[in-house]
Amino acid sequence: MASLSVLGLGYVGVVHAVGFALLGHRVVGYDVNPSIVERLRAGRPHIYEPGLEEALGRALSSGRLSFAESAEEAVAATDATFIAVGTPPAPDGSADLRYVEAAARAVGRGIRAKGRWHLVVVKSTVPPGTTEGLVARAVAEEAGGVKFSVASNPEFLREGSALEDFFKPDRIVIGAGDERAASFLLDVYKAVDAPKLVMKPREAELVKYASNVFLALKISFANEVGLLAKRLGVDTYRVFEAVGLDKRIGRHYFGAGLGFGGSCFPKDTLAFIRFGESLGLEMAISKAVLRVNEYMPRYAVQLLEERLGGLRGRHVGVLGLAFKPNTDDVRESRGVEVARLLLERGARVYVHDPMAMEKARAVLGDSVTYVEDPQALLDQVEGVIIATAWPQYEGLDYRGKVVVDGRYVKKAREAKIYEGVAWA
């Protein structure tokens, strides 16, 4: 079995560290945030992900998962390092690669201390050419002449089902800089039953962007069709039930509603646009994807304002702050955006989420009222926007309320006034 290190223990890094350990590899994790490392050592994940706490406990109990005090220590103790740090948007929307470069330099220093060959694997979503360019250069400048290989190995995890996606992926993409890197990574994933595609690093990097942007495109297309369907008085979901049965199209990711959020689709679509523009391309389709997505929360708030006859001073609610169910991640959340738009219009805003209240509070502060029980929230407001498809929201009593439904919650149709955002 392989000896692996993982630098960056966010959503992607921690799932891979735990997953690799449960595959039988010896894993050393490191994060620049010491509180994250402390929690993980104690078996308490810093994020909510179904099954993660139990899986972390098993990985720790096996003795195959440990944590280092520095990146260099983690690298020197292992044969390959997976870089899983963030690539947030720069001011112009392009991918900010500072954390990737810093991690690569730390890997280089670890390789120099170790004194023998090492594999550097980029898990982070980066523009094509980054692994063989910036990462390889940064490692080489610090490694003191010690040999190393590079590879791109993009992740395709969905928050809320990340462990299942790790152990049962649709495919494993290996962008190998040389045959030794390819052979090593094929061995790492030997126990995973999935197609394994070996290609150039920049091809693998482009696979990741193309996958995310296409999924975002499907959601925005569903919303554009949904806006049309609403004008026609028809049910968008019935339309896409039929459309999706066409094998050429498929049925997934046609969820019309408030649009997409999270740490990947908005950021990666914009970075993809900026990368294309840097090569002189228009990127018209990708730009349209973001325009539609940015419109949907504004349209939902507009619907509520029209049905209530104004928002200033009105008591209104937002059900759902996580960007999707089964996570506590509020990055680019449509619910958080809706709350902000309601506040801008002078409304008094009440919010609920079963998992993401703490993280939402870090973003919204005291500008909204946090309500622990969703039915109690409904009792305090005149109107509500449903922003996340948590199962709990199917069991609420919406009678007497104005509801703008952004997530196709069937029970909400019992409301006094019901408006689907992108369906009739």
VEXGU-260193 format. One record per residue (C-alpha): x, y negated, z negated. Coordinates in steps of 0.2 Angstrom, whole numbers, plus 5000, padded with zeros to 4 digits. Layout:
XYZ ...
//
This chain:
500050005000 500549825003 501149694991 500249534995 500149354988 498649234991 498949044989 497348954986 495949034976 494448944982 492949034989 494049115003 495649144993 494849224978 493749344988 495249404998 496349424982 494949524974 494549624990 496349664994 496649734976 495049844978 495749904994 497249974984 498549834988 499549744974 499049564974 499749404966 498649254967 499149074964 498148904964 498848734960 497348714948 497948794932 496148804925 495548914940 497049034936 496549034918 494749084921 495149214934 496449294922 495049304909 493849384922 492749234924 492649164942 492548974944 491248994958 489549084959 489649224972 488549384970 489549534964 491149434962 491249434943 491049624942 492249644957 493549534948 493449634933 493749794942 495249724951 496049664935 495649824926 496549924940 498149824936 498349784955 497849594953 498849474944 499249284945 500849184946 501349024938 502048954954 501848984973 503649024975 503549154961 502049234970 502949234987 504549304980 503649454972 502749504988 502949555006 501649445014 500749285009 499049235014 498849045015 496949005010 497048825006 495748695011 495848595027 494648445023 494248315036 495448175038 494747995040 494448025059 493648195056 495148295062 495848435051 496948375037 498348495037 499348425022 498848565010 499248695023 501048615026 501348605007 500848785005 501948835020 503448745012 503148834996 503148995005 504748945013 505548914996 504949084990 505649175005 507349085002 507349144983 506749324989 508149335002 507249455014 505949465028 504249395024 502549385033 501649215032 499749235036 498649085039 496849115033 496448935033 495448865047 496648765057 496748695075 497548805088 499448795088 499548765069 500248935064 501648935077 501948755076 501748665059 501748815048 503248905056 504248745056 503848705038 504248885032 505948885043 506448715035 506348785018 506848975020 508648945022 508849055037 507949205030 506949295043 505049285043 503549315054 501949215056 500149265060 498449195060 497049295052 495449195052 494049235039 492249255044 491449265026 489749195023 489549115005 488249214996 488749385005 490649355005 491149524997 490049625009 490849525023 492549565017 492249755016 491049765031 491649635043 490949625061 492849615067 494549585061 495549465071 497449465070 498449325079 500149405077 501749305081 502649465084 502449655084 503049675066 501749555060 500349645070 500949815063 500949745045 499149675046 498449825054 499149925040 498349805027 496649825035 496850015038 495450055026 494149935033 493050015046 492949875059 493549835077 495349755075 495849635089 497649585090 498049435100 499149275100 499049165085 498249015095 496949135102 496449185084 496349005078 495248965093 494149115089 493749045072 493248875078 492248945093 491349065081 490848925069 490348795082 489248915091 488348965075 488048785072 487448755089 486148895087 485448805072 485448635080 484648715096 483348795085 482948625077 482848535094 481548665099 480748655082 480448465084 479648505101 478648645094 477948535080 477348405093 476448555102 475648615086 476548785087 477548895075 479448885079 479849045069 478549145080 479449075095 481149125090 480549295084 480149325103 481649235109 482849335098 482249505104 483249465120 484849565118 485749425128 485249295114 485049385098 483949345083 485149275070 485449095066 483849025073 483348955056 482548785061 482348665046 483548535038 485048595047 486748665041 487848615027 489348695018 491148695019 491348755036 490048715050 490048525048 491948505045 492448625058 491248565072 491948385069 493748445069 493448545085 492748395093 494248285088 495448425093 494648435111 494648245112 496548245108 496748355124 495648235134 494048325134 492248255131 491648395119 489848335123 488948495117 489848495100 489448315098 487548345101 487648485088 488148355075 486848225081 485448345078 486048405062 486248225055 484448185061 483548325052 483748255033 483248085039 481748145048 481148245033 481248095022 480347995035 478948125035 478848115016 478847925016 477347925029 476348045020 476547955003 476347785011 478047725005 479347784993 479947634983 479547674965 478747844969 479147994959 479748124972 480748294970 482048394979 482048584978 483748654981 485448574980 486548714986 486848715004 486148885006 485449014994 486549134983 487949004981 488248854970 489148764983 488448584987 489748535000 488848445014 487148505006 485648455015 484748434998 486048314991 485948215007 484048205005 484148154987 485348014993 484147955006 482747954994 483747844982 484147724996 482247704999 481947664981 481147824975 481347904958 482148074962 481948234952 483048384957 483148564954 484248714959 484448884950 486348884952 487048724958 486448594946 488248574938 489148544954 487748434960 487848324945 489748294949 489148224966 487548134961 487948084943 486448004933 485647934949 484348074948 483348174935 483848354933 482448474929 482848654924 481148724929 480548704947 478648704942 479048574929 479748464943 478248484953 477148434939 478148264938 478148214956 476948164969 477848234984 479348354986 480548405000 481148595000 482948595005 483648765000 482748935004 482949004986 481649144983 481049064967 480248924978 479049054986 478149074969 477748894964 476048814964 476148674976 474248624976 473948444974 475648394981 476348314997 477648445003 478948425017 479548595019 481348605026 481548795024 479948885029 479248925012 477549005016 476748964999 477048785001 475748785014 474448775000 474948594996 473748454998 474748385012 476048505021 477248455034 478548575041 480048485046 480248585063 478648685065 476848655064 
//
